[in-house]
């Protein structure tokens, strides 16, 4: 009799864990943890200010995973409305940008999520291709990847700026741990 009660309690605890925390369900996890910091944002802003002063008109800036993670965390924190994404992590590897985070699906349901995308330059315009999206243990359907790719590209087309001036991006290189962007301000 006691074993039946114990088995029922254990089953209930496992079910509650699966519904509330989703640690049993799994999902995408970053390869390592990056801790956002104000210092990383300051380093990037200082390099950006120095790059804007380049006399040749061409601006090249490199951003590290720590800097991009910190910039993203700062942007999420500054949003007026509560973001459904928390604990962002940005990783640069194998020519792709991988963004990890926790996605709040409902009041008591938070799942790990990941978006992986590649970035190329075509005729001075950034072209982002979403390669993979996963929330929890399930990948997102191909049709949603195409829609997300279109939305990202439309948003980027309106917002490529260097020092508040529209810019033409001429190159993007994504390597292990960093991304380098080259462009010309005022060329659009």
N, C-alpha and C positions, 0 to 999 in steps of 0.2 A: 504494500500500500504506500509506504513512504517513498519507494523508488519511483512509483508512478507520479507522485506529487513532485519529486525532484526533477524527473524528466520533463514534466510539464513546465516547471519554472525555468529550467535551462532553455527549453524551446521558446518560451515567451521572451526571455532575455535576448536570445539570438535574433528573434524576429524584430524586437524593438531596436536593437543595434543596427540591423540592416535598414530599417525604415528611417531612423533618425540620423545616423552618422554616415551611413553608406561605406564604412570602411571594409565591410565584407564584400560589397559589390565591386570594389576596385575602380580603376579608371587611370587615366594618364598621369604620370608623375614626372616631374622634372628630373634630369639626370643628376643634378646636385642643387643645393639650396643657395640662392643669392639673397643677401640681406640688403634691402633698400637703405640708403642713407642720404642725408642732406649734403654731406661732404662729396659724395659722388655727383650729385646735381651741380654743386659749385664747380667741381673740376671740369665738367662738361661745359658749363656756361662760360668759364674762363677761356677754354680752348675755342669755343664758338666765337667769342668776342675777338680773339686774336686772329682767327681765320677770316673774319669779315674785314679785317684791315689789310688783307693781302692786296698789293698794288696791281697785280696782273689781271685781276678781274675774275679769276677762277678760284673757287672756294673748295677746299677739300677738308672734310672733318671726319674723324673717326670716333665712334661711340662704342664703349664697352658694354658687356652684358650688365654689369653692376650699374652703370650710368643709365642705361635704357630702362632697366627694372625700376630704378629710383625715380626716373622721370615719369614712368607709367603709374607707379604707386602714388606719386604726388598729384598727377592729373586726376586719378580716381578719387583721391581724398578731397580735391577742390570742387568736385561736381556738386551742383545745388541739390539734385535729387540723389537719393541713395543708389549706389551702383549694385547690380546683382553680381559683380565680380569683385573678389577680394584676394589678397595674397598673390599678386601677380609676380611672375618670374619670366624674364625674357632671355632666351638662349640663342646664340648665333652658332650654327654649325652646318657643315656640308652644303653651303650655299643657300640655306634656309633660315628663316626666323621662326622660332618656336616660342609661342606665348602660352604659359601655363597659369592656372589660377583656380580658385574655388568659385563655382557658379551656384548662386542661391536660386534654386528652382521653385521652392515654396517655403513657407515659414519654417518648416522643420526638415527640409530636404536640401542639403548642400552637397554638390558633387564636384569631384575634380574635373577640370576641363583643359583642353589644349587646342590651339589653332596653329597649324604649320603653314607657312607660305613662302614662296620664292619671289624675288624682286628683280626685274630686269628693266633696262632703259631702251625705249624704242622712239626714235626721232625726238629726243629731248623730253619724253614723258615717261614717268614711272609706270610700270605695268606689274601689278601684283597678281599672282595666281595662288589661290588658296589650295593647298595640296591635301590637307587633312584637317578635320575637326572631329573631336571626340568629347563627349560629356558623359561622365561615368564610364561604365564598361562598354558603351555602344558607340560606334562611329556614326557620324552624321551622313545622311544620304547624299549622293553625287549632285542631285539637283539643288540642294541647299548650298553646296560648295560653290556652284556656278553663280547663284544669286548673291552670296556673300562676296565673291570676287568682284562682281559688278558694282556693288555698293561701295566697297573699299576703293576701287579705281575711280569712281565718280567723286568720292570724298577727297581723295588725294589730288585729283586734277584741279580742284578748287582751292587747295590749301598748300601748295608747294611754295614756300617763302623762305628767303634768307634775309635776316635783319628787317623784316616787315615788308620786303619787296618781293614781287613775284620772281620766280627763278626757273631756270632750265636745268634739270638734272642731266648730267652727261655720263655718269657711271655710278654703279653701286657694286661694291664687292663685299661679300659676306664670307668671313673666314671663321676659324675657331676662336670664339670668344669676343669677336668684334665685327663691326660693320663700318665700311668707309664709303662715304657719299661725296661725289664731286659734282659741282654745278657752277652756273654763272648767274649771279643776281641780275634782275632786270632784263632778261633775254626773252621773256614770253611776250 
